[in-house]
Each structure stands twice: as C-alpha cells, then as structure tokens.
C-alpha cells in the first residue's frame, strides 16, 4: 500500500486567517499530521506560503480541501515523499 509521507506545497492565501490558524486547519486533516508554514511573500491582499505537511499517511484530498476552505489556492506541489508498505507491514 502506498502512503504519502511528506508534501511541500506552494500556496497563495488571503491575509486572514493568519499562518497559525491556517496551519492548524491543515493539521486537523490527519491524526499525526505535522505542518510547517513559511511566509515567502506578502502583498496588499495575499500571502505566498510554502507549506510542508508530514505524517504517516497523508490524505492529499483532505489537505487540499482544507486549503480551499480557508481561502487558499494550491499553486503547485513542489515535493512529494511516498512509501510502499507491503502487506507484512514492512
């Protein structure tokens, strides 16, 4: 079974919610989800973020939905880490 372990995303979002609230919303998408947000650029109405999401089995669709729910727009998936876990749990 393939598990998504890490995503590095380029996201554009409005100033509200702030980066902390935005990261919390993304972290709620998984039980062991960890989120790191770096603000790369700020303009009059928006912020460009690098969002790094890690966990044992990320649900990309839920992460993407959380970004959209809080007014964000996914510009690109810049990095992905996945693993293939065999039926024996290895």
N, C-alpha and C positions, 0 to 999 in steps of 0.2 A: 504494500500500500504506500502511495506517495503522500508525504507530509510536507507542507510548506513551513519552513522554519524561520525565514527572515525575508522581509520585504523592505526595499528602500524606494520611497515614493516621492515624486515631485508634485507638490500640491499648492494650489492657489486658493486662498480663503479670505473672506472679509475680516476686518479687524475684530469683530465680535462674532463668535466667542474668542476669548484670548487663547494663547497657545496652551496654557494649562488645562482649561476646560475642554479644548479640542482634543488634547492627548488623553484625557480621562475618558472621553466619549469613545475613542478608538480602543482604549484598553478594555472597555466593557464588552468588546466583541468576543473575548475568549477568557477562559478561567486562568490561564497562565500567560496572558498577553502582556508584553512589555513594550512601551512606546517611548521613543526619543524624538523630540521635535526641535529642529534648528530653524530659526527665522533667518532666511537668506537675504530677503529684500523686502522693503516696506515702501508702499507708495500711498497716495492720498486715500484710497479706499480699500486696498487689499494688501495681503502679505504672501510672499512666496516662501514655502516651507520645504525642508527636507524632513520626511517622516520615516523613521526606522522602526519597524514593527517586528518583534521577535516572539517566538513561542514554540511549543512542541508540535502544534498542528493548526496553523492559522487558517481561518476561513476568509479568503480574499473577498468574496462577495459581501460578507458582513462588514469587513473593514471599509470597502468601497462605499457601501450604503451609509455607514456612519459618517464618512467624509462628506457625502452629499447631504445628509440630514442636517449637518451643521454649516451648510452653505459653501462647502469646499468643492473644488473641481480637481480631479486627478489629471495631471498633465502627462505624466509618464511613470512607468515602472522602471527604475534605474538599475536595480539589482534584485536578484531572487536567489534564495537558497532553499533547496528541497532535499529530502532524503527518501530513499526507498526502504521501507521497513518490511522485511519478509514476514511470512506467516508464523515464523517461530519467534517473532518479537525482537529479532536482532537488528 
